[in-house]
Structures are given as C-alpha cells and as structure tokens.
Amino acid sequence: MNAITLPDIAAQTTSPTLPLDWVGMCGVALPLILEGRCITAHADAGVSLDDAGARGIHMSRLYLALEALEREELTTGALRRVLARFLDSHLGLSTRASIRLQGKALLKRPALVSPLAGWKAYPFEVSARKDRWGFHVELHLELAYSSTCPCSAALARQLIQQRFSEDFANRPLELEQVLTWLGGSQGIVATPHSQRSSAQLWVRLGAGEDIPLRRLADLAEQALGTAVQTAVKRADEQAFALANGQNLMFCEDAARRLSDALQGQDWLTGFRLRVVHAESLHAHDAVAEYRWNYSAE
C-alpha cells in the first residue's frame, strides 16, 4: 500500500500579504530542571514570520524543540540552543526567535531562631530572545517581605511616652513597676502598622551560564531584611517582630536598598524593580519603581 502524503497547509505560499512580528504558542506545559529540582512551568515560544508570502510557521517544530529543556539544567546555553533550533527549523521564514518560561521555584528557608525550616514559592519568569542584535536573557523574580511604617512607629512611640508621663508623673520610679508597666496593656497603647509587601525584579543577565534565581532571591531578601517566614515557633515570631522594629522602611527605602544591592553585581547588565507596600492604613498601595541601564524595548 502506498504511503499517503499528508497536506502541509502551513507550507503553502500565498500572494504577498503581510510579515508578522511574532507567531507561536503560549502556555505550553513543560517540566524544567532549575536549582537541581524539577518544577512545572509554562512556555511561550515563537518566531517572526518575515516571509510575507508564507501562510504560517511550523508550530510542531517549536514544540519538539522545547523537549530539550526537559533533559538538562536550565541555563543560558540551553536557551541559546533551543532558540537556534527554532530558527534552523524556519530557515527562509524567520530571523527572530523568543521563549518565555514561567513557573514557581520552591526554595527551603530556615527559621530565624529555631531549627525549623519550610518551603517558600518564588514566582519567576525567564525570557530569552535571539535576533539581529544578538542573544538576550532576562530573569524576573517576585518575592514577599514585611514592611513597618517609620511614620507610624514614631507616632506610636509618642503615644507611649505620653502614657508613661501620665502614669509616672507624680510617682517615684521603681524598676519592677516600670517593667510591669511595659509588659502590660497600658504600656503598649499604640503599635506601628506593618504590611505584607512585594518586590518584583527584572534582571538582564550577562555572559554567565547559570540562571541565578537563588542568588537573586538571597540578595534581595538580605537587602530588605524582613522576608516573610515559613515554619516558626514563638521565638522566631519574636525575632521577626524585632527585625521589623529595627528595620523600618517606606517603599522608597525598600527600592533604594534593592537598587544598591543589585548595582554591585557583575553578573547582570541592567535591571528594573518595583516594590509595592499593601498598606494597612490606607485602602490603596504605596509603590516605588527604579531602573538602571534598562531601557524599554
């Protein structure tokens, strides 16, 4: 029996119409190996369609090229090879290729004081493209932290001072009485407001091979000082309260801390950052942004 030749409609030529900037697939489920662990991710993969006479691209060739990412650690080299395969399989049709990988990386984080530890999820995105300007890779990472308002802390301290003056104005001070007062509800008449906050970092990577997700997360959390916790005991919660009290910050402070930390790194060529403090005082958020050597493209 003769083999039946199946029609390839995408390969059919048409009268010249319009080249397209990007054609591909979005949301392709894909396992990745990152930081030595297999994680579930989704990929957007595509190429330009420069031949105005071509009806379409070969989607299946892009899909099959993605399989290479299942078998090795995610590196810039692996991304470069996949993009090269995208273009090799579309010779004469495409001159630009791109891929975007989205997922959540799980990093194990120790408690502040106790021997406990727990897993924390970090949403991330790795974007790579190959075009006539070369090969480019960017890492986007989102992380959560706690921020305590410096203004509310000062106002709370003032109220505590006033109450202390009222309660001890005409009394001799005795250490035990003061300690009892400080440990009671009348001593802490006001507390500063804190809020869960988030930082988003877009980092353009240099010539290195690795995808420095853990390095970036560690760097950012060290700069901020009050990363949200996982498993805790009371001693850890107390240490967290102490860290917040000694680490007051507006969103502007957080943005500047992150900028200072990132600008000292030789493995990146530019970055953009955005911090959001979801205020407990207001019904709106406080936001700060900054970019360094990062122009919109």
C-alpha positions in Angstrom: 0.0 0.0 0.0 1.4 3.4 -1.0 2.0 5.8 1.8 -0.4 8.7 1.8 1.2 12.2 1.7 -0.5 14.4 4.1 -1.0 18.0 3.0 1.2 20.7 4.7 -1.1 23.8 4.6 1.3 26.0 6.5 3.9 25.5 3.8 1.7 26.7 1.0 2.6 30.0 -0.4 0.2 32.9 -0.9 0.3 36.1 -2.7 2.5 38.6 -0.7 0.4 40.0 2.2 2.0 40.9 5.5 5.0 39.8 7.5 4.3 39.2 11.2 6.3 40.2 14.3 5.7 37.0 16.3 3.9 33.8 15.7 3.9 30.8 18.1 2.4 29.1 21.1 1.5 30.3 24.6 1.0 28.3 27.8 2.8 25.1 26.8 3.1 22.9 29.9 6.8 22.0 30.4 8.9 20.4 33.2 12.1 22.3 33.9 15.2 21.5 35.9 16.1 24.5 38.0 18.3 24.6 41.0 18.6 20.9 40.7 14.8 20.3 41.0 12.1 19.5 38.5 9.4 22.1 38.5 6.2 22.6 36.5 6.4 25.6 34.1 4.6 27.0 31.1 6.4 28.2 27.9 5.6 30.8 25.3 7.6 30.0 22.2 7.6 31.8 18.8 9.4 33.2 15.9 8.9 36.1 13.5 7.2 35.4 10.2 9.3 37.5 7.8 8.3 35.9 4.6 5.1 37.7 3.6 4.3 35.0 1.1 4.3 32.2 3.7 1.0 31.3 5.1 2.3 30.2 8.5 5.1 28.7 10.6 5.6 25.2 11.7 4.2 25.1 15.3 5.2 21.4 15.8 8.9 22.2 15.2 8.8 24.7 18.0 7.0 22.3 20.3 9.6 19.5 19.6 12.5 21.8 20.2 11.2 22.6 23.7 11.7 19.0 24.7 15.5 19.7 25.0 14.8 21.8 28.1 13.3 18.7 29.9 16.7 16.9 30.0 19.1 19.3 31.4 19.5 22.1 34.0 18.1 25.4 32.7 21.0 27.6 31.7 21.5 30.4 29.2 23.4 28.0 27.0 20.3 25.7 26.9 18.1 28.6 25.9 20.5 29.7 23.2 20.5 26.2 21.7 16.7 26.0 21.7 16.3 29.4 20.0 18.9 28.3 17.4 16.8 25.2 16.7 13.7 27.4 16.4 15.5 29.4 13.6 17.2 26.5 12.0 13.8 24.8 11.5 12.4 28.0 10.0 15.1 28.9 7.5 13.8 31.4 5.0 10.8 32.2 7.1 12.1 33.7 10.4 15.0 35.8 11.7 13.9 36.3 15.3 13.0 33.8 18.0 11.9 34.1 21.6 10.9 32.0 24.5 9.4 32.8 27.9 9.2 30.4 30.8 7.0 30.9 33.8 6.7 28.9 37.0 7.3 28.9 40.7 10.6 27.9 42.3 10.5 26.3 45.7 13.4 27.3 48.0 13.8 25.9 51.5 14.2 28.7 54.0 15.3 28.3 57.7 13.5 29.9 60.6 15.2 32.9 62.3 16.0 31.2 65.6 14.6 27.7 65.9 15.9 24.7 63.9 12.7 24.7 61.8 12.6 25.2 58.0 10.0 25.4 55.4 9.4 25.8 51.6 8.6 29.1 50.0 7.4 29.6 46.5 9.0 32.3 44.3 7.1 33.1 41.1 9.6 33.6 38.3 9.9 34.2 34.6 12.9 33.6 32.3 12.8 35.3 28.9 15.2 34.8 26.0 15.4 36.1 22.5 17.7 35.8 19.5 17.6 38.5 16.8 20.0 40.5 14.7 21.2 42.3 17.8 22.3 39.0 19.4 21.2 36.8 22.2 19.5 38.3 25.3 18.3 36.7 28.6 16.2 38.3 31.4 15.2 36.9 34.8 12.0 38.2 36.5 11.5 37.2 40.2 8.8 38.1 42.7 9.2 37.9 46.4 7.3 38.9 49.6 8.5 40.7 52.6 7.2 42.7 55.6 7.5 46.4 56.0 6.8 48.6 59.0 6.0 52.2 58.5 8.6 54.6 60.1 5.9 57.4 60.5 3.5 55.1 62.4 6.4 53.9 64.5 7.3 57.5 65.6 3.6 58.3 66.3 3.3 55.1 68.4 6.4 55.9 70.4 5.0 59.4 71.1 1.8 58.0 72.5 3.7 55.5 74.7 5.8 58.4 76.0 2.6 60.4 76.8 1.1 57.5 78.7 4.3 56.8 80.6 4.4 60.5 81.6 0.8 60.4 82.8 1.2 57.2 84.8 4.5 58.1 86.4 4.5 61.9 86.6 4.0 62.1 90.4 5.4 58.7 91.4 9.0 57.6 92.2 10.3 55.3 89.5 11.0 51.7 90.6 12.4 49.2 88.2 9.9 46.5 88.9 6.9 48.9 88.4 8.3 50.1 85.1 8.9 46.6 83.9 5.4 45.6 84.9 4.0 48.7 83.1 6.0 48.0 79.9 4.8 44.4 79.9 1.1 45.3 80.3 -1.5 46.6 78.0 -1.3 50.2 79.4 2.4 50.4 78.4 1.9 49.4 74.7 -1.0 51.8 74.0 -0.1 52.0 70.3 1.7 49.9 67.7 3.1 50.8 64.3 1.4 49.4 61.3 3.1 46.7 59.2 2.0 45.2 55.9 2.9 42.4 53.6 4.9 43.8 50.8 6.2 42.6 47.4 9.2 43.2 45.2 9.4 42.5 41.5 12.8 42.4 39.9 13.6 42.2 36.2 17.3 41.5 35.7 19.2 41.3 32.4 21.8 38.6 32.6 25.4 38.9 31.4 27.6 36.3 29.9 27.3 33.7 32.6 25.7 30.3 32.0 23.6 29.8 35.1 20.1 31.2 35.8 20.9 32.8 39.2 17.4 32.6 40.8 18.5 31.6 44.3 21.3 34.2 44.2 18.9 36.9 43.3 16.4 35.8 45.9 19.1 35.7 48.6 20.5 39.1 47.6 17.1 40.8 47.6 15.9 39.3 51.0 19.2 40.2 52.6 18.9 43.8 51.4 15.3 44.1 52.7 15.9 42.3 56.0 12.4 41.1 56.7 11.4 38.3 54.3 8.2 36.5 55.1 8.7 33.3 57.0 7.6 29.7 56.7 7.7 27.4 59.7 8.0 29.3 63.0 7.9 28.9 66.8 7.3 31.7 69.2 11.0 32.5 69.4 11.0 33.0 65.6 7.9 35.2 65.7 9.6 37.4 68.4 12.8 37.6 66.3 10.6 38.6 63.4 8.9 41.4 65.4 12.4 42.6 66.5 13.6 42.6 62.9 10.6 44.7 61.8 11.0 47.1 64.7 14.7 47.7 63.8 14.1 47.8 60.1 11.5 50.5 59.4 11.0 51.4 55.8 8.9 53.3 53.3 8.5 51.9 49.8 11.2 54.4 48.8 13.6 52.9 51.3 13.0 49.4 50.0 13.5 50.4 46.4 16.8 52.1 47.2 18.1 49.1 49.2 17.4 46.8 46.4 19.0 49.1 43.9 22.2 49.4 46.0 22.4 45.6 46.3 21.8 45.0 42.5 24.2 47.6 41.2 27.1 45.9 42.8 26.6 42.6 40.9 28.9 41.8 38.0 26.6 39.0 36.6 23.9 41.5 35.5 23.9 44.2 32.9 20.8 46.1 33.9 17.7 45.9 36.0 14.2 47.2 36.7 12.5 46.9 40.1 9.0 47.7 41.5 8.1 47.5 45.2 4.5 47.5 46.5 3.5 48.1 50.1 -0.1 46.9 50.5 -0.8 49.4 53.3 -2.9 48.5 56.3 -3.6 52.2 57.0 -4.9 53.1 53.5 -7.1 51.2 51.1 -4.5 51.8 48.4 -0.9 50.7 47.9 2.3 52.6 48.1 4.6 51.9 45.1 8.1 52.8 44.1 10.0 51.9 40.9 13.5 52.2 39.6 15.5 51.1 36.6 19.2 51.1 35.9 20.7 50.5 32.4 17.3 49.2 31.4 15.6 50.9 28.5 12.2 49.8 27.3 12.4 47.8 24.1 
